[in-house]
């Protein structure tokens, strides 16, 4: 089993050769935000350091990154123009309802 130390680095427990454990769950739980660059710099650094040392998590991020690129390439269609108007109208209605 491994853990996250105060500096945010992955620290293997005695006899642990890597593999998945609680720190992997923590890193994988923030994987989408990491891939989308939505994490705070310190959190992103924790995940980056972990995946450098953990082959299963590195493989997982490679799959997620590839999937994201595939979706990006295949989904170039634009939403219909009237959809933006409908969404804007709904958001306006929600704002007015909440402020009353």
Phi, psi and omega per residue, in radians:
X1 nan 2.549 3.134
X2 -2.133 3.035 3.134
X3 -2.603 3.034 3.088
X4 -1.793 2.141 3.109
X5 -1.454 -3.139 -3.073
X6 -1.067 -0.487 3.133
X7 -1.467 -0.095 3.108
X8 1.542 0.220 3.127
X9 -1.679 2.650 3.141
X10 -1.322 2.243 -3.105
X11 -2.111 1.934 -3.125
X12 -1.197 2.476 3.054
X13 -1.387 2.834 -3.134
X14 -0.989 2.297 3.109
X15 1.412 0.021 -3.119
X16 -1.581 2.157 -3.114
X17 -1.705 0.265 -3.104
X18 2.013 -2.486 3.105
X19 1.335 -3.106 -3.044
X20 -1.623 2.482 3.124
X21 -2.739 -2.826 -3.117
X22 -1.020 -0.643 3.121
X23 -1.194 -0.518 3.070
X24 -1.177 -0.732 3.105
X25 -1.052 -0.714 3.130
X26 -1.143 -0.791 3.139
X27 -1.148 -0.786 -3.120
X28 -1.193 -0.505 3.088
X29 -1.159 -0.386 3.128
X30 -1.897 0.207 -3.042
X31 -1.077 -0.829 -3.112
X32 -1.103 -0.733 3.119
X33 -1.136 -0.630 3.111
X34 -1.149 -0.848 -3.128
X35 -1.070 -0.651 -3.134
X36 -1.478 0.060 -3.123
X37 0.987 0.767 -3.122
X38 -1.852 0.009 -3.136
X39 -1.512 2.671 2.999
X40 -1.107 2.656 -3.080
X41 -0.915 -0.731 3.136
X42 -1.130 -0.742 3.110
X43 -1.165 -0.705 3.112
X44 -1.085 -0.678 3.130
X45 -1.148 -0.682 3.088
X46 -1.051 -0.834 -3.131
X47 -1.130 -0.781 -3.134
X48 -1.028 -0.807 3.135
X49 -1.096 -0.695 3.134
X50 -1.119 -0.836 -3.073
X51 -1.212 -0.383 3.051
X52 -1.154 -0.542 -3.069
X53 -1.783 -0.095 -3.036
X54 -2.163 1.841 -3.094
X55 -1.051 -0.776 3.128
X56 -1.042 -0.700 3.133
X57 -1.262 -0.617 3.070
X58 -1.091 -0.743 3.089
X59 -1.087 -0.702 -3.128
X60 -1.133 -0.732 -3.140
X61 -1.195 -0.576 3.085
X62 -1.118 -0.721 3.119
X63 -1.136 -0.804 -3.116
X64 -1.120 -0.693 3.122
X65 -1.143 -0.749 3.123
X66 -1.122 -0.737 3.119
X67 -1.087 -0.764 3.125
X68 -1.065 -0.757 3.127
X69 -1.153 -0.678 3.119
X70 -1.116 -0.794 3.114
X71 -1.092 -0.740 3.139
X72 -1.050 -0.742 3.142
X73 -1.221 -0.668 -3.041
X74 -1.482 -0.317 -3.040
X75 -1.957 1.106 -3.131
X76 -1.617 -0.039 3.136
X77 -1.139 2.498 3.090
X78 -1.688 2.588 3.089
X79 -1.198 2.642 3.105
X80 -1.016 2.549 -3.094
X81 -1.027 -0.659 -3.111
X82 -1.234 -0.287 3.107
X83 -1.132 -0.725 3.109
X84 -1.034 -0.752 3.139
X85 -1.108 -0.766 3.140
X86 -1.116 -0.740 3.129
X87 -1.130 -0.787 3.129
X88 -1.045 -0.762 3.132
X89 -1.098 -0.740 3.140
X90 -1.141 -0.753 3.109
X91 -1.098 -0.705 3.099
X92 -1.088 -0.755 3.115
X93 -1.080 -0.757 3.134
X94 -1.107 -0.743 3.121
X95 -1.106 -0.761 -3.129
X96 -1.134 -0.734 -3.125
X97 -1.115 -0.707 -3.099
X98 -1.279 -0.488 -3.115
X99 -1.484 -0.255 -3.125
X100 -1.386 nan nan
